[in-house]
Amino acid sequence: MSSSYILNKKKKQWLKEYPLLIDIMEYKPVFWINPKLSKVDIILPELAVSLEDIKDAELRLERFAPLICRLFPETRTWGGIIESELIEIASMKEAETQEYREFIEGCLMLKCDNYLPVAGSIKARGGIYEVLKHAEALALKHGLLKSSDNYTRLADSDLLEFFSKYSLSVGSTGNLGLSIGIIGTSLGFKVTVHMSSDAKEWKKHLLRNRGVNVLEYSSDYSKAVEIGRKQAEGDPLNHFIDDENSKDLFLGYSVAAFRLKKQLKEKGIEVSSTQPLFVYIPCGVGGAPGGICFGLKQVFGDAVHVFFAEPTHSPCMLLGLMTGENEKVSTKDFGLDNITDADGLAVGRSSSFAGKTIEKLLSGIYTISDSELFKLLSMLKDTENIKVEPSGTPGLLGPIVLMGANGKRYVKSNNLAETLGNATHIAWATGGLFVPDDLMKELYCGGQA
């Protein structure tokens, strides 16, 4: 063991304080129960964001719905609201029960953000929202738009010419870059995406085909964000979309909770202390799952139990929350290589804003190996004929983890044992719509193997 220091403490001292680090550093799957989890009515009033902030974001997205319909006809089914289906995946539940020899109590559902219109991943929620908010602010400031106007006005030629004087930039492993590039160029903005080394070639190609300036780096996600942020600082016409610290991104994601409540109600599914809701969300830097967690807690209170899922090689949020140091520690500090085929989750350092906001709202975090990601990918295709990229599969393992030994400890300590038969489990999928068919076939074969 190296005697190097991490935040003025030797590694052996970290291991003594947090024994789970031993398994984490050996890339073993772990399940961490959050000891800081607290009652919602105590925590929510203390936070820097509120229910009113989510409502404001929801109203803004409704104002933009006619514009989204005009720019992206595929959203007309949803009335210009970028949303995905919530479906029961009973066959997948049965397959998981057989594969892992653990019976999943309750109903298993999939939130299909892998098929989310426009950008094909969960990142469309936050990324598109922040760009729309920025465009609205610019147009209002320069007298080109009134809040009472029909927002389809923003796609008129004079507005597109106006926006072309401005630029957007973002650091990304792929999916956030796609959402910013697609909506940004559609409104006339110049867009630059700083891509980390793990970004997939097909995502870079798709962006370049839309006229996006893609800059590639041999380093990881955090470095791409750092360089992008620094370059944007010197340009007053550039808006940098900061996945590590953006409140607007966070709120764009949080609106999903309102939509989910409506979908559950339409399906006749109640959420209460006797009918708990368990939600399992893949986590990279933490902005998307953090925003959704925050929104879910606002909507369902203590009746919802939210778990994040991270690759064994990139557990940055787990490290940040477990140690209480958030973004001050990274995977590299603890000797982890941050290499995973789940490119959207290949992040070495967590979001400071997200971590500090949800540190007492999150139930726990589990980690999953890449081989398990591929297995779940092929199982979902075989059982439900649904395609999803590797970074979208970790949530599917959530109910199995909850039924395991450590999960049962969580269930027992929260007096949930008698309610599991009435529970609803939601695995949140994240990307897959735009994955090329030949690559998806390759991913599927990997899972079969």
ZAMARGU-4260 file (C-alpha; in steps of 0.2 Angstrom, whole numbers, plus 5000, padded with zeros to 4 digits):
<rodrens>
0) 5000/5000/5000 | 5007/5017/4995 | 5011/5029/5009 | 5005/5044/4999 | 4993/5057/5006
5) 4975/5061/5001 | 4969/5077/5009 | 4983/5077/5022 | 4979/5059/5027 | 4988/5043/5023
10) 4979/5030/5013 | 4979/5017/5028 | 4970/5030/5039 | 4957/5032/5025 | 4955/5013/5025
15) 4953/5012/5044 | 4940/5026/5044 | 4930/5018/5029 | 4934/5000/5027 | 4923/4999/5012
20) 4937/5007/5003 | 4946/4990/5003 | 4934/4982/4991 | 4931/4998/4981 | 4950/4999/4978
25) 4950/4981/4972 | 4936/4985/4960 | 4923/4974/4969 | 4905/4978/4968 | 4899/4986/4984
30) 4883/4992/4992 | 4884/5008/5003 | 4870/5013/5014 | 4870/5032/5017 | 4871/5035/5036
35) 4866/5054/5033 | 4849/5050/5026 | 4837/5061/5035 | 4818/5065/5035 | 4813/5076/5020
40) 4804/5089/5031 | 4820/5092/5040 | 4832/5093/5025 | 4822/5101/5011 | 4820/5119/5019
45) 4840/5119/5021 | 4844/5117/5003 | 4849/5130/4990 | 4835/5124/4978 | 4817/5123/4982
50) 4800/5116/4976 | 4797/5133/4968 | 4812/5132/4958 | 4806/5116/4950 | 4789/5123/4947
55) 4797/5138/4938 | 4808/5126/4927 | 4792/5116/4923 | 4783/5132/4918 | 4797/5137/4907
60) 4798/5121/4898 | 4779/5122/4895 | 4782/5140/4887 | 4795/5132/4876 | 4784/5117/4870
65) 4777/5125/4854 | 4795/5129/4849 | 4801/5111/4853 | 4787/5105/4842 | 4792/5116/4828
70) 4810/5111/4829 | 4808/5093/4833 | 4792/5085/4825 | 4795/5069/4834 | 4790/5077/4850
75) 4772/5081/4844 | 4766/5065/4853 | 4771/5073/4869 | 4765/5091/4864 | 4782/5097/4863
80) 4787/5091/4880 | 4803/5080/4880 | 4797/5065/4889 | 4799/5046/4889 | 4787/5032/4893
85) 4786/5022/4910 | 4783/5004/4906 | 4782/4988/4917 | 4796/4975/4912 | 4789/4959/4919
90) 4799/4948/4908 | 4815/4956/4913 | 4810/4954/4931 | 4807/4935/4929 | 4824/4934/4919
95) 4833/4943/4933 | 4825/4932/4946 | 4831/4916/4937 | 4849/4923/4933 | 4852/4930/4951
100) 4842/4918/4961 | 4834/4932/4971 | 4815/4935/4970 | 4810/4954/4967 | 4796/4958/4978
105) 4784/4971/4970 | 4783/4978/4952 | 4798/4982/4941 | 4797/4996/4929 | 4808/5005/4917
110) 4809/5024/4914 | 4814/5024/4896 | 4825/5039/4895 | 4835/5028/4883 | 4822/5033/4870
115) 4820/5051/4876 | 4816/5062/4860 | 4829/5074/4853 | 4845/5068/4861 | 4841/5050/4866
120) 4847/5051/4884 | 4843/5058/4901 | 4855/5072/4897 | 4841/5080/4886 | 4832/5085/4901
125) 4845/5096/4909 | 4855/5101/4894 | 4841/5107/4883 | 4833/5116/4898 | 4848/5126/4901
130) 4851/5131/4883 | 4832/5136/4882 | 4833/5146/4898 | 4849/5155/4891 | 4841/5158/4874
135) 4826/5166/4883 | 4836/5177/4894 | 4846/5184/4879 | 4830/5187/4869 | 4821/5195/4883
140) 4836/5206/4887 | 4838/5213/4870 | 4819/5216/4867 | 4817/5202/4854 | 4805/5192/4865
145) 4791/5195/4877 | 4786/5182/4890 | 4768/5183/4883 | 4774/5179/4865 | 4772/5162/4857
150) 4790/5155/4859 | 4790/5148/4841 | 4796/5165/4838 | 4814/5160/4844 | 4816/5149/4828
155) 4812/5164/4816 | 4826/5169/4805 | 4830/5185/4813 | 4832/5176/4830 | 4843/5163/4823
160) 4854/5176/4816 | 4854/5185/4833 | 4859/5169/4842 | 4873/5165/4829 | 4883/5179/4837
165) 4884/5169/4853 | 4892/5153/4858 | 4889/5138/4870 | 4902/5126/4876 | 4902/5111/4887
170) 4913/5097/4894 | 4906/5080/4891 | 4909/5061/4890 | 4896/5061/4876 | 4877/5062/4880
175) 4877/5080/4888 | 4887/5086/4873 | 4874/5078/4861 | 4860/5087/4870 | 4869/5104/4870
180) 4875/5102/4852 | 4858/5097/4845 | 4847/5110/4853 | 4861/5124/4852 | 4864/5122/4833
185) 4845/5121/4831 | 4843/5139/4838 | 4858/5145/4828 | 4872/5146/4842 | 4890/5141/4839
190) 4893/5126/4849 | 4909/5118/4856 | 4910/5102/4865 | 4926/5097/4874 | 4926/5078/4873
195) 4935/5067/4886 | 4945/5052/4880 | 4931/5039/4884 | 4918/5048/4872 | 4912/5036/4858
200) 4917/5040/4840 | 4899/5039/4834 | 4894/5053/4846 | 4908/5064/4840 | 4903/5060/4822
205) 4885/5064/4825 | 4890/5081/4833 | 4901/5086/4819 | 4888/5082/4806 | 4877/5095/4815
210) 4891/5108/4814 | 4897/5107/4831 | 4916/5110/4835 | 4922/5095/4844 | 4938/5096/4853
215) 4946/5079/4859 | 4957/5077/4874 | 4967/5062/4879 | 4963/5065/4898 | 4947/5061/4907
220) 4930/5070/4909 | 4936/5082/4923 | 4950/5089/4913 | 4939/5092/4898 | 4927/5102/4909
225) 4942/5111/4917 | 4949/5116/4900 | 4932/5121/4893 | 4927/5131/4908 | 4944/5141/4907
230) 4942/5145/4888 | 4925/5151/4891 | 4930/5163/4905 | 4938/5175/4893 | 4923/5176/4881
235) 4908/5187/4886 | 4898/5180/4872 | 4901/5162/4877 | 4890/5152/4889 | 4898/5138/4897
240) 4887/5124/4903 | 4895/5117/4919 | 4889/5099/4923 | 4899/5100/4939 | 4891/5115/4946
245) 4875/5121/4936 | 4859/5124/4945 | 4850/5126/4929 | 4855/5109/4923 | 4850/5102/4940
250) 4833/5109/4939 | 4830/5103/4922 | 4833/5086/4928 | 4822/5088/4943 | 4806/5092/4933
255) 4806/5073/4928 | 4799/5070/4946 | 4783/5079/4942 | 4781/5070/4925 | 4784/5053/4934
260) 4771/5057/4947 | 4758/5060/4933 | 4763/5044/4924 | 4762/5033/4940 | 4744/5040/4944
265) 4739/5036/4926 | 4744/5018/4929 | 4735/5018/4945 | 4751/5016/4956 | 4750/5024/4973
270) 4766/5029/4982 | 4765/5030/5001 | 4773/5023/5017 | 4764/5006/5014 | 4767/5007/4995
275) 4785/5012/4994 | 4794/5018/4978 | 4812/5013/4974 | 4821/5021/4961 | 4838/5016/4954
280) 4848/5029/4943 | 4865/5027/4934 | 4877/5041/4941 | 4892/5049/4932 | 4896/5067/4939
285) 4879/5067/4948 | 4870/5081/4940 | 4856/5071/4932 | 4853/5058/4946 | 4855/5072/4959
290) 4842/5083/4951 | 4830/5068/4949 | 4833/5063/4967 | 4829/5080/4973 | 4813/5081/4963
295) 4807/5064/4969 | 4810/5069/4987 | 4800/5085/4984 | 4786/5075/4976 | 4785/5059/4986
300) 4794/5063/5002 | 4800/5049/5013 | 4790/5036/5003 | 4803/5036/4989 | 4820/5028/4991
305) 4833/5033/4979 | 4849/5024/4975 | 4863/5028/4963 | 4872/5015/4953 | 4891/5018/4947
310) 4904/5007/4938 | 4916/4998/4949 | 4930/5008/4940 | 4922/5025/4942 | 4913/5027/4959
315) 4916/5046/4961 | 4900/5050/4969 | 4902/5035/4981 | 4919/5041/4986 | 4913/5059/4988
320) 4898/5056/4999 | 4905/5041/5009 | 4920/5052/5014 | 4910/5068/5015 | 4923/5076/5004
325) 4913/5077/4989 | 4923/5084/4974 | 4939/5086/4984 | 4942/5067/4982 | 4943/5058/4965
330) 4945/5040/4959 | 4963/5043/4955 | 4967/5048/4973 | 4962/5030/4978 | 4971/5021/4963
335) 4956/5018/4952 | 4958/5019/4934 | 4941/5027/4929 | 4940/5016/4914 | 4923/5009/4909
340) 4913/5005/4894 | 4899/5015/4902 | 4906/5031/4894 | 4893/5042/4902 | 4898/5036/4919
345) 4916/5038/4916 | 4919/5052/4929 | 4933/5053/4941 | 4927/5068/4952 | 4908/5071/4957
350) 4898/5087/4956 | 4900/5098/4971 | 4883/5106/4969 | 4874/5089/4967 | 4883/5080/4981
355) 4880/5093/4994 | 4862/5095/4989 | 4857/5076/4990 | 4869/5070/5003 | 4855/5068/5016
360) 4842/5063/5003 | 4850/5048/4995 | 4847/5031/5002 | 4863/5023/4995 | 4875/5019/4981
365) 4879/5002/4973 | 4893/4998/4961 | 4892/4986/4946 | 4905/4978/4935 | 4906/4982/4916
370) 4903/4963/4912 | 4887/4965/4922 | 4882/4980/4912 | 4883/4970/4896 | 4874/4955/4903
375) 4859/4967/4908 | 4860/4975/4891 | 4857/4959/4882 | 4844/4952/4894 | 4834/4968/4892
380) 4835/4966/4873 | 4830/4947/4874 | 4816/4949/4886 | 4808/4966/4882 | 4816/4970/4865
385) 4823/4987/4872 | 4839/4994/4867 | 4850/5003/4879 | 4868/5008/4880 | 4879/5001/4894
390) 4878/5017/4904 | 4859/5015/4904 | 4859/4998/4912 | 4865/4999/4930 | 4848/5003/4937
395) 4841/4986/4932 | 4852/4978/4945 | 4845/4989/4959 | 4831/4977/4965 | 4843/4962/4965
400) 4855/4972/4976 | 4841/4978/4988 | 4836/4959/4990 | 4854/4955/4995 | 4861/4954/5012
405) 4866/4973/5013 | 4850/4978/5005 | 4840/4968/5018 | 4849/4978/5031 | 4843/4994/5023
410) 4825/4987/5022 | 4826/4981/5040 | 4832/4998/5047 | 4819/5007/5038 | 4805/4995/5043
415) 4801/4991/5025 | 4800/4972/5025 | 4781/4971/5027 | 4779/4984/5012 | 4790/4976/4999
420) 4776/4966/4991 | 4767/4983/4987 | 4783/4991/4981 | 4786/4999/4964 | 4804/4998/4958
425) 4810/5009/4944 | 4826/5007/4934 | 4830/5023/4926 | 4838/5020/4908 | 4848/5034/4901
430) 4854/5032/4883 | 4852/5021/4868 | 4841/5029/4854 | 4855/5035/4843 | 4867/5020/4845
435) 4872/5014/4828 | 4864/4996/4824 | 4881/4988/4821 | 4888/4994/4837 | 4872/4989/4847
440) 4874/4972/4839 | 4892/4971/4845 | 4886/4977/4863 | 4873/4964/4863 | 4885/4950/4858
445) 4896/4956/4872 | 4882/4953/4884 | 4878/4936/4877 | 4896/4931/4880
</rodrens>
